[in-house]
């Protein structure tokens, strides 16, 4: 996405690479590069598992890289910085810096259990990250992020009926290069990241990338009016210490390459703070008494979130005369322990209407993933024919084993063994093993100089073994026994497919169309700490049709891409969260429909000024007259009740599915005193959203509008490039409720407040 004047070194490197590929002289390419320095760069993507020009791929895809990626991820942001930064993409989490939930074209999953599957898959360095904890790995030393919209079931698997988010890290090379950056900002936050790569021998190279982010606790815990809280303390929540690293080794032979990738993460922090009575009853306004840096909790002293993940992958590739054989073997593992004051308040006998921080009961819980292992193996054969026909075929294996623990606590009871309040009074455990395999093929045929066709097909087979057991019921007054067991063994197979065409209207305009079918395997929800049933959601399938245009305009100084789409999802897996039962329950909606459009544009306005503008519209609707669920206890629900006292969902939009997403960037660069002064501004907007399946006045999130600005000076000295900058995220300090907990007293979560910081970066070659 970057469109700026390149440094002399970058120009020479690119000219050398192009000359090696195309056989053109260095001098000629250097002259052409200089002549076209005010044109947009060609965006190379791997959306179809091979390097292609994004303008020629018959898929609605957006790429995030360069300056945009650097600016968005400022301020020690986690992966949620992607929210509303790409058309039709939103990201949220009720776990804070872990467990992100992705939504594409309105399709996602609000389930917060640790075995929850999502219809938007995350693939990092060609390895699927299935468990939601794996999806929260920090973003650093990343070459490019791609978002593929619509079903991606042929090449990327079973849990991609809505789309795919794809990360590619910077790979090792023989050239010595690297960078280091450090920033300091609001609330004493520190963010450091760096990488260094070089050749070890003529054939072996390596790259080591590291990240360290730290922020001390800054949220005060106070006592509600008229209540004594012995745990009231300043600077109790909001902090974290995040460390991550990636080590890669690349072997490059004459016709063989091998890439070894090891990555590790260690997070020690606090969960996102829940705030009871945050939303004023009868409206979705934030209670004016609340302060972003203050909460009213009676269990804050025990709140913690500890995450450890690691993974190892080995990619082997043999380049034969007319074929390429690729093998990707990978292991991923995650552990988490997260304990929080879920009710977000101080529980006591007073009525919840008495003010901020007061509710009639306490809820302190913890979730843990003590054991988790994921193993994947992909083997594919790709043709390299010079003719009109090419193909990819392959097999994929997936194995996952996990154990999930859930704990309940009596906040007011003293735990003698631990020497603190919060005596454990509830326990449940879940075990889930998943086995899946698939065979796939994608076939490309050039019918003419203007028309290309692609047909893809994939057979997937999926099976789960699930067992849940509760040995201690934290709510005995509901009449449920302490001991409870549940089992499930769902399985299914499915044939996914896609058919796409690209028509070259002119040298600068491509038209494309795509029909696609996607599939999400059956899911199990056995969160029986507070509930009494194990629920299973049947497989969901999606049929999608889209048409688009990809065009370069103004002699390469502008790019306009647009897509219109329609989809119908059958048996969509939905999660009924909270309500009177206080637990998660899986349901299937008979049908869900969606339609809309996406617009991606980039512009070189002058030699010094570049801009992007993106826009999307997504209309979603549940079509199931018989689907009804329970609702919240304290909010104002606008859906109609059925004869059983449940709220009908027919006609509702999907949760966390904004109709409108818009974003824009503007970069100004001016040569000054042997360097470049720059100002980079970005803004994003997402329209209102519903937090839950039912519609209510209180749990309708207001539109979110956020702006960021980054300004600095970049210069070169010797072999190094330097950059010093200041930045601000959420410039206007826009504060809105971004999520809720619906079983107590209009509890909600707030977005990040304004953040101001400064950064220094050096790149060395």
DOLO-464522 format. One record per residue (C-alpha): residue in three letters; y, z, x. Coordinates in steps of 0.02 Angstrom, whole numbers, padded with zeros to 5 digits, always signed. Layout:
BEGIN
ALAYZX
...
END
This chain:
BEGIN
UNK+00000+00000+00000
UNK+00114+00015+00148
UNK+00245-00121+00163
UNK+00358-00084+00310
UNK+00408-00159+00477
UNK+00266-00129+00599
UNK+00286-00058+00773
UNK+00268-00174+00921
UNK+00102-00095+00967
UNK+00031-00115+00791
UNK+00088-00297+00787
UNK+00000-00335+00952
UNK-00159-00248+00897
UNK-00167-00341+00732
UNK-00126-00506+00813
UNK-00266-00479+00938
UNK-00390-00437+00800
UNK-00343-00587+00695
UNK-00353-00704+00845
UNK-00527-00639+00886
UNK-00584-00671+00708
UNK-00498-00835+00671
UNK-00493-00912+00844
UNK-00303-00931+00838
UNK-00197-00903+00991
UNK-00115-00735+01022
UNK+00058-00815+01037
UNK+00044-00910+00873
UNK-00011-00758+00775
UNK+00124-00648+00851
UNK+00255-00775+00798
UNK+00183-00785+00622
UNK+00178-00595+00609
UNK+00360-00584+00662
UNK+00410-00720+00538
UNK+00321-00632+00396
UNK+00367-00453+00438
UNK+00452-00436+00269
UNK+00294-00483+00172
UNK+00166-00367+00095
UNK+00010-00330+00193
UNK-00158-00393+00134
UNK-00255-00246+00062
UNK-00435-00246+00118
UNK-00554-00145+00010
UNK-00741-00112-00001
UNK-00756-00096-00189
UNK-00913-00205-00186
UNK-00987-00132-00026
UNK-00916-00270+00083
UNK-00742-00299+00153
UNK-00639-00407+00035
UNK-00460-00448-00008
UNK-00414-00336-00156
UNK-00327-00485-00238
UNK-00491-00581-00247
UNK-00605-00446-00318
UNK-00645-00458-00505
UNK-00624-00270-00529
UNK-00476-00166-00586
UNK-00448-00071-00424
UNK-00302+00021-00343
UNK-00291+00074-00161
UNK-00194+00222-00091
UNK-00157+00223+00095
UNK-00021+00231+00226
UNK+00147+00306+00180
UNK+00099+00337-00001
UNK-00052+00439+00049
UNK+00046+00537+00180
UNK+00185+00582+00059
UNK+00075+00629-00088
UNK-00034+00745+00016
UNK+00114+00839+00094
UNK+00131+01026+00068
UNK-00051+01068+00101
UNK-00102+00988-00063
UNK-00285+00979-00111
UNK-00367+00829-00193
UNK-00272+00859-00356
UNK-00121+00773-00277
UNK-00197+00611-00344
UNK-00157+00661-00523
UNK-00053+00522-00605
UNK-00026+00435-00437
UNK-00138+00288-00484
UNK-00143+00199-00653
UNK-00267+00274-00777
UNK-00316+00416-00658
UNK-00289+00601-00691
UNK-00361+00751-00599
UNK-00367+00935-00649
UNK-00460+01094-00608
UNK-00478+01269-00679
UNK-00547+01326-00509
UNK-00390+01286-00409
UNK-00428+01204-00242
UNK-00611+01177-00286
UNK-00706+01091-00425
UNK-00586+00945-00464
UNK-00620+00849-00624
UNK-00577+00663-00625
UNK-00530+00561-00779
UNK-00519+00371-00781
UNK-00457+00279-00935
UNK-00467+00444-01027
UNK-00651+00474-00989
UNK-00698+00633-00898
UNK-00783+00801-00922
UNK-00699+00970-00949
UNK-00860+01068-00914
UNK-00832+01202-00781
UNK-01013+01250-00750
UNK-01074+01223-00573
UNK-01206+01094-00624
UNK-01086+00991-00729
UNK-01096+00803-00708
UNK-00948+00687-00726
UNK-00931+00506-00784
UNK-00815+00473-00635
UNK-00909+00477-00471
UNK-00837+00521-00301
UNK-00905+00428-00150
UNK-00850+00484+00024
UNK-00897+00375+00172
UNK-01027+00286+00063
UNK-01113+00448+00010
UNK-01105+00506-00171
UNK-01037+00684-00195
UNK-01128+00734-00353
UNK-01099+00922-00367
UNK-00922+00966-00423
UNK-00897+01083-00275
UNK-00931+00939-00154
UNK-00792+00840-00237
UNK-00660+00964-00176
UNK-00677+00923+00010
UNK-00502+00915+00088
UNK-00415+00748+00114
UNK-00373+00717+00298
UNK-00387+00575+00424
UNK-00421+00457+00280
UNK-00399+00270+00303
UNK-00398+00225+00120
UNK-00432+00289-00057
UNK-00493+00165-00187
UNK-00503+00194-00374
UNK-00618+00075-00467
UNK-00588+00077-00654
UNK-00723+00038-00781
UNK-00913+00053-00767
UNK-00980+00038-00588
UNK-01163+00060-00627
UNK-01234-00088-00530
UNK-01186-00046-00351
UNK-01141+00139-00365
UNK-01263+00218-00484
UNK-01299+00313-00641
UNK-01148+00429-00661
UNK-01009+00300-00654
UNK-00982+00240-00835
UNK-00795+00277-00823
UNK-00761+00228-00643
UNK-00767+00279-00462
UNK-00655+00363-00333
UNK-00698+00307-00157
UNK-00639+00385+00008
UNK-00656+00302+00177
UNK-00614+00405+00331
UNK-00546+00331+00492
UNK-00693+00274+00598
UNK-00721+00290+00787
UNK-00673+00147+00902
UNK-00674+00107+01087
UNK-00484+00126+01095
UNK-00413+00296+01135
UNK-00302+00353+00993
UNK-00263+00503+00885
UNK-00131+00606+00801
UNK-00078+00785+00769
UNK+00039+00849+00634
UNK+00099+01021+00585
UNK+00206+01071+00438
UNK+00283+01233+00377
UNK+00350+01263+00204
UNK+00378+01369+00052
UNK+00287+01535+00039
UNK+00254+01532+00228
UNK+00127+01392+00209
UNK+00059+01309+00365
UNK-00031+01142+00368
UNK-00107+01070+00527
UNK-00216+00918+00545
UNK-00263+00805+00688
UNK-00389+00684+00756
UNK-00436+00604+00921
UNK-00553+00461+00956
UNK-00609+00366+01109
UNK-00751+00270+01187
UNK-00880+00376+01278
UNK-00975+00227+01350
UNK-00962+00040+01327
UNK-01063+00056+01166
UNK-01034+00234+01104
UNK-00871+00300+01033
UNK-00824+00459+00943
UNK-00690+00532+00830
UNK-00657+00715+00793
UNK-00544+00761+00646
UNK-00488+00937+00599
UNK-00387+01022+00463
UNK-00315+01197+00446
UNK-00211+01252+00297
UNK-00153+01428+00261
UNK-00042+01512+00133
UNK-00026+01701+00112
UNK-00037+01784-00057
UNK+00131+01776-00147
UNK+00097+01817-00330
UNK+00135+01997-00381
UNK+00024+02095-00499
UNK+00124+02204-00617
UNK+00094+02323-00762
UNK+00132+02273-00942
UNK+00267+02374-01025
UNK+00204+02545-01077
UNK+00041+02530-00980
UNK-00007+02610-00815
UNK-00095+02489-00697
UNK-00155+02574-00538
UNK-00195+02402-00466
UNK-00016+02337-00477
UNK+00027+02265-00308
UNK+00145+02139-00231
UNK+00074+01982-00149
UNK-00100+01994-00224
UNK-00143+01814-00274
UNK-00105+01633-00233
UNK-00160+01631-00051
UNK-00292+01531+00039
UNK-00357+01487+00212
UNK-00439+01316+00222
UNK-00529+01246+00373
UNK-00622+01081+00385
UNK-00685+00962+00518
UNK-00769+00793+00534
UNK-00861+00733+00690
UNK-00919+00551+00704
UNK-01017+00454+00834
UNK-01028+00264+00828
UNK-01150+00157+00924
UNK-01112-00030+00932
UNK-01247-00144+01000
UNK-01256-00333+01000
UNK-01331-00342+00825
UNK-01349-00158+00778
UNK-01229-00016+00738
UNK-01262+00166+00700
UNK-01136+00291+00632
UNK-01171+00479+00629
UNK-01053+00584+00523
UNK-01053+00775+00514
UNK-00924+00866+00408
UNK-00895+01048+00365
UNK-00776+01150+00257
UNK-00736+01336+00246
UNK-00616+01401+00112
UNK-00571+01584+00090
UNK-00442+01606-00046
UNK-00399+01658-00222
UNK-00443+01572-00386
UNK-00307+01491-00489
UNK-00220+01632-00587
UNK-00248+01634-00774
UNK-00103+01701-00877
UNK-00132+01779-01048
UNK+00003+01755-01179
UNK+00077+01618-01070
UNK+00095+01503-01220
UNK+00203+01560-01365
UNK+00104+01566-01527
UNK+00150+01427-01647
UNK+00215+01314-01508
UNK+00166+01251-01336
UNK+00317+01329-01251
UNK+00298+01439-01099
UNK+00336+01620-01139
UNK+00512+01644-01066
UNK+00470+01817-01000
UNK+00343+01744-00877
UNK+00379+01718-00693
UNK+00277+01596-00589
UNK+00259+01728-00453
UNK+00201+01869-00569
UNK+00042+01904-00667
UNK-00020+02052-00770
UNK-00201+02078-00714
UNK-00314+02228-00703
UNK-00444+02143-00592
UNK-00335+02048-00468
UNK-00388+02158-00322
UNK-00564+02087-00333
UNK-00517+01905-00363
UNK-00589+01792-00229
UNK-00648+01614-00201
UNK-00758+01575-00052
UNK-00824+01400-00023
UNK-00932+01328+00114
UNK-00992+01148+00118
UNK-01069+01039+00250
UNK-01151+00870+00262
UNK-01233+00748+00380
UNK-01251+00560+00358
UNK-01325+00422+00464
UNK-01281+00241+00431
UNK-01386+00110+00521
UNK-01346-00074+00509
UNK-01439-00224+00579
UNK-01343-00388+00585
UNK-01474-00527+00578
UNK-01443-00714+00582
UNK-01412-00734+00396
UNK-01437-00558+00329
UNK-01377-00380+00355
UNK-01493-00231+00329
UNK-01405-00065+00293
UNK-01482+00108+00284
UNK-01382+00263+00235
UNK-01471+00432+00244
UNK-01372+00587+00195
UNK-01383+00773+00161
UNK-01248+00876+00075
UNK-01244+01063+00041
UNK-01123+01178-00049
UNK-01102+01365-00075
UNK-00971+01455-00179
UNK-00932+01628-00244
UNK-00784+01637-00363
UNK-00732+01797-00453
UNK-00580+01806-00566
UNK-00488+01899-00701
UNK-00531+01765-00829
UNK-00438+01844-00974
UNK-00281+01837-00868
UNK-00214+02004-00926
UNK-00232+02192-00936
UNK-00360+02235-01069
UNK-00330+02386-01178
UNK-00331+02444-01357
UNK-00161+02369-01401
UNK-00143+02214-01508
UNK-00116+02052-01411
UNK+00052+02024-01496
UNK+00130+02167-01399
UNK+00189+02056-01257
UNK+00142+01970-01096
UNK-00011+02035-01009
UNK-00090+02127-01156
UNK-00252+02078-01240
UNK-00379+02180-01340
UNK-00521+02161-01214
UNK-00557+02121-01032
UNK-00658+01978-00959
UNK-00697+01982-00774
UNK-00831+01861-00717
UNK-00898+01776-00561
UNK-00997+01617-00528
UNK-01097+01579-00373
UNK-01191+01434-00299
UNK-01298+01521-00168
UNK-01419+01377-00140
UNK-01384+01192-00152
UNK-01453+01039-00063
UNK-01427+00854-00100
UNK-01526+00716-00014
UNK-01489+00531-00035
UNK-01560+00373+00040
UNK-01495+00197+00014
UNK-01573+00041+00087
UNK-01497-00129+00052
UNK-01512-00308+00108
UNK-01357-00420+00104
UNK-01352-00606+00136
UNK-01226-00691+00250
UNK-01252-00870+00196
UNK-01118-01000+00229
UNK-01154-01086+00064
UNK-01108-01053-00117
UNK-01235-00915-00149
UNK-01246-00737-00080
UNK-01328-00577-00137
UNK-01353-00390-00111
UNK-01514-00301-00161
UNK-01568-00123-00128
UNK-01653+00039-00175
UNK-01576+00212-00195
UNK-01656+00385-00197
UNK-01574+00548-00250
UNK-01641+00727-00243
UNK-01542+00884-00283
UNK-01593+01067-00293
UNK-01476+01207-00343
UNK-01470+01388-00398
UNK-01322+01453-00499
UNK-01283+01636-00530
UNK-01163+01706-00661
UNK-01101+01886-00661
UNK-01010+01992-00789
UNK-00911+02149-00748
UNK-00845+02300-00841
UNK-00668+02301-00770
UNK-00632+02482-00818
UNK-00796+02555-00752
UNK-00809+02621-00575
UNK-00942+02543-00463
UNK-00998+02689-00354
UNK-01100+02580-00236
UNK-00955+02461-00203
UNK-00824+02598-00207
UNK-00714+02504-00330
UNK-00688+02470-00514
UNK-00773+02322-00596
UNK-00952+02381-00619
UNK-01073+02235-00642
UNK-01141+02233-00819
UNK-01207+02056-00839
UNK-01315+01933-00743
UNK-01392+01762-00773
UNK-01468+01632-00657
UNK-01497+01444-00674
UNK-01610+01331-00572
UNK-01597+01143-00583
UNK-01692+01008-00487
UNK-01643+00826-00509
UNK-01742+00674-00453
UNK-01673+00499-00475
UNK-01708+00327-00405
UNK-01643+00153-00433
UNK-01663-00029-00383
UNK-01513-00145-00391
UNK-01452-00319-00356
UNK-01286-00410-00356
UNK-01278-00600-00347
UNK-01125-00706-00310
UNK-01111-00892-00342
UNK-00967-01010-00310
UNK-00968-01139-00449
UNK-00817-01233-00383
UNK-00667-01215-00269
UNK-00584-01117-00409
UNK-00722-01021-00499
UNK-00835-00881-00432
UNK-00964-00786-00534
UNK-01051-00620-00500
UNK-01200-00547-00591
UNK-01259-00370-00559
UNK-01406-00271-00626
UNK-01477-00098-00589
UNK-01627-00001-00653
UNK-01605+00188-00644
UNK-01730+00326-00677
UNK-01674+00508-00691
UNK-01765+00673-00722
UNK-01709+00855-00722
UNK-01808+01017-00717
UNK-01702+01161-00782
UNK-01735+01346-00803
UNK-01612+01484-00850
UNK-01639+01672-00864
UNK-01527+01816-00916
UNK-01577+01991-00866
UNK-01421+02087-00915
UNK-01312+02049-01067
UNK-01128+02099-01039
UNK-01093+02093-01227
UNK-01233+02195-01309
UNK-01129+02220-01466
UNK-01164+02039-01515
UNK-01346+02085-01551
UNK-01421+01975-01414
UNK-01556+02045-01300
UNK-01532+02080-01117
UNK-01677+01968-01068
UNK-01670+01786-01118
UNK-01752+01628-01051
UNK-01721+01443-01079
UNK-01796+01282-01013
UNK-01760+01097-01022
UNK-01836+00942-00945
UNK-01730+00791-00995
UNK-01767+00620-00923
UNK-01714+00442-00954
UNK-01709+00269-00879
UNK-01582+00132-00905
UNK-01535-00044-00853
UNK-01350-00059-00808
UNK-01270-00229-00781
UNK-01107-00320-00754
UNK-01049-00501-00763
UNK-00883-00551-00687
UNK-00787-00709-00648
UNK-00637-00750-00540
UNK-00535-00908-00571
UNK-00410-00966-00440
UNK-00266-01027-00546
UNK-00155-01062-00395
UNK-00155-01012-00212
UNK-00063-00853-00262
UNK-00136-00813-00434
UNK-00313-00761-00477
UNK-00376-00728-00653
UNK-00530-00621-00682
UNK-00641-00560-00822
UNK-00777-00430-00822
UNK-00911-00370-00942
UNK-00998-00211-00886
UNK-01121-00080-00944
UNK-01128+00097-00873
UNK-01243+00247-00892
UNK-01232+00436-00868
UNK-01396+00529-00855
UNK-01439+00674-00972
UNK-01352+00839-00937
UNK-01404+01020-00962
UNK-01292+01168-00997
UNK-01374+01338-00980
UNK-01227+01454-00959
UNK-01315+01595-01052
UNK-01223+01744-00980
UNK-01122+01754-01142
UNK-01215+01628-01250
UNK-01394+01622-01309
UNK-01444+01440-01297
UNK-01480+01303-01171
UNK-01403+01140-01231
UNK-01447+00963-01178
UNK-01338+00809-01195
UNK-01426+00642-01209
UNK-01381+00496-01097
UNK-01216+00411-01130
UNK-01189+00224-01109
UNK-01031+00120-01100
UNK-00997-00062-01138
UNK-00832-00123-01068
UNK-00735-00286-01068
UNK-00579-00319-00966
UNK-00470-00466-00916
UNK-00341-00466-00779
UNK-00224-00560-00666
UNK-00191-00532-00481
UNK-00041-00621-00410
UNK+00067-00631-00255
UNK+00245-00681-00300
UNK+00411-00717-00215
UNK+00328-00797-00064
UNK+00226-00642-00024
UNK+00366-00517-00055
UNK+00295-00457-00220
UNK+00126-00419-00295
UNK+00089-00400-00481
UNK-00084-00354-00545
UNK-00123-00319-00726
UNK-00278-00280-00829
UNK-00313-00260-01015
UNK-00474-00175-01069
UNK-00578-00113-01213
UNK-00733-00003-01207
UNK-00853+00083-01324
UNK-00953+00233-01265
UNK-01110+00278-01360
UNK-01173+00458-01364
UNK-01032+00521-01254
UNK-01071+00688-01174
UNK-00937+00815-01222
UNK-00917+01000-01187
UNK-00866+01123-01322
UNK-00778+01255-01218
UNK-00744+01431-01278
UNK-00711+01454-01462
UNK-00785+01600-01555
UNK-00946+01592-01455
UNK-00858+01615-01287
UNK-00970+01494-01190
UNK-00997+01310-01153
UNK-01104+01199-01262
UNK-01147+01016-01238
UNK-01133+00894-01382
UNK-01146+00706-01401
UNK-01016+00605-01495
UNK-01090+00458-01589
UNK-00955+00338-01525
UNK-00795+00344-01426
UNK-00678+00196-01410
UNK-00539+00161-01288
UNK-00418+00022-01251
UNK-00261-00006-01148
UNK-00190-00089-00995
UNK-00148-00057-00812
UNK-00006-00130-00710
UNK+00005-00120-00519
UNK+00157-00191-00430
UNK+00227-00189-00252
UNK+00391-00261-00190
UNK+00480-00297-00028
UNK+00659-00287-00092
UNK+00743-00310+00077
UNK+00694-00293+00260
UNK+00735-00109+00241
UNK+00685-00068+00063
UNK+00511-00071-00014
UNK+00453-00014-00186
UNK+00302+00006-00299
UNK+00292+00029-00487
UNK+00132+00064-00583
UNK+00099+00093-00767
UNK-00051+00121-00879
UNK-00085+00150-01063
UNK-00249+00227-01125
UNK-00289+00255-01307
UNK-00449+00353-01339
UNK-00528+00404-01503
UNK-00685+00499-01552
UNK-00778+00407-01691
UNK-00902+00530-01764
UNK-00873+00600-01941
UNK-01013+00728-01920
UNK-00956+00805-01754
UNK-00879+00978-01776
UNK-00858+01131-01665
UNK-00786+01307-01666
UNK-00604+01336-01620
UNK-00496+01463-01531
UNK-00462+01636-01601
UNK-00274+01648-01579
UNK-00206+01470-01584
UNK-00149+01354-01723
UNK-00280+01217-01745
UNK-00224+01060-01838
UNK-00398+00986-01870
UNK-00478+01004-02040
UNK-00625+01124-02063
UNK-00790+01067-02138
UNK-00896+01164-02262
UNK-00976+01263-02121
UNK-00806+01323-02058
UNK-00808+01211-01904
UNK-00668+01094-01852
UNK-00697+00908-01872
UNK-00663+00805-01716
UNK-00670+00631-01793
UNK-00515+00532-01743
UNK-00461+00651-01603
UNK-00414+00588-01433
UNK-00516+00648-01284
UNK-00461+00804-01188
UNK-00355+00781-01032
UNK-00329+00598-01079
UNK-00144+00555-01068
UNK-00095+00395-01156
UNK+00038+00352-01027
UNK+00035+00366-00838
UNK+00177+00295-00733
UNK+00226+00312-00552
UNK+00349+00232-00433
UNK+00392+00242-00249
UNK+00543+00186-00148
UNK+00552+00180+00042
UNK+00710+00146+00141
UNK+00699+00118+00330
UNK+00846+00091+00447
UNK+00841+00060+00634
UNK+00943+00196+00716
UNK+00967+00245+00900
UNK+00804+00172+00963
UNK+00701+00233+00816
UNK+00690+00223+00627
UNK+00772+00335+00498
UNK+00675+00334+00335
UNK+00684+00406+00160
UNK+00532+00401+00047
UNK+00543+00449-00136
UNK+00405+00451-00267
UNK+00395+00501-00448
UNK+00250+00516-00569
UNK+00236+00542-00757
UNK+00092+00579-00871
UNK+00115+00600-01057
UNK+00055+00746-01162
UNK-00129+00794-01165
UNK-00248+00901-01268
UNK-00339+01033-01167
UNK-00490+01043-01283
UNK-00590+00936-01403
UNK-00500+01007-01555
UNK-00313+00984-01575
UNK-00199+01135-01581
UNK-00014+01169-01568
UNK-00029+01290-01423
UNK-00156+01195-01319
UNK-00064+01029-01314
UNK+00001+01009-01138
UNK+00177+00943-01124
UNK+00217+00786-01027
UNK+00224+00814-00839
UNK+00358+00731-00733
UNK+00359+00764-00545
UNK+00464+00694-00404
UNK+00445+00704-00216
UNK+00562+00657-00073
UNK+00526+00640+00111
UNK+00657+00600+00244
UNK+00642+00591+00431
UNK+00660+00501+00595
UNK+00523+00407+00689
UNK+00533+00351+00869
UNK+00424+00296+01015
UNK+00422+00368+01190
UNK+00301+00308+01322
UNK+00132+00278+01241
UNK+00164+00396+01097
UNK+00249+00384+00927
UNK+00338+00535+00852
UNK+00399+00580+00680
UNK+00501+00727+00618
UNK+00531+00746+00432
UNK+00578+00862+00291
UNK+00503+00848+00118
UNK+00502+00923-00055
UNK+00368+00910-00188
UNK+00407+00938-00373
UNK+00591+00918-00332
UNK+00655+00973-00503
UNK+00535+01121-00512
UNK+00455+01056-00671
UNK+00343+01192-00743
UNK+00217+01152-00879
UNK+00051+01223-00938
UNK-00087+01113-00867
UNK-00242+01200-00936
UNK-00299+01340-01050
UNK-00432+01469-01088
UNK-00458+01470-01275
UNK-00560+01624-01316
UNK-00429+01759-01298
UNK-00240+01756-01315
UNK-00170+01584-01277
UNK-00208+01598-01093
UNK-00150+01457-00982
UNK-00123+01392-00805
UNK+00035+01321-00728
UNK+00063+01174-00612
UNK+00124+01200-00434
UNK+00308+01246-00423
UNK+00434+01165-00306
UNK+00380+01158-00124
UNK+00498+01127+00023
UNK+00438+01097+00200
UNK+00460+01014+00368
UNK+00334+00918+00472
UNK+00316+00856+00650
UNK+00188+00722+00693
UNK+00138+00634+00852
UNK+00025+00482+00869
UNK-00048+00445+01040
UNK-00134+00289+01104
END
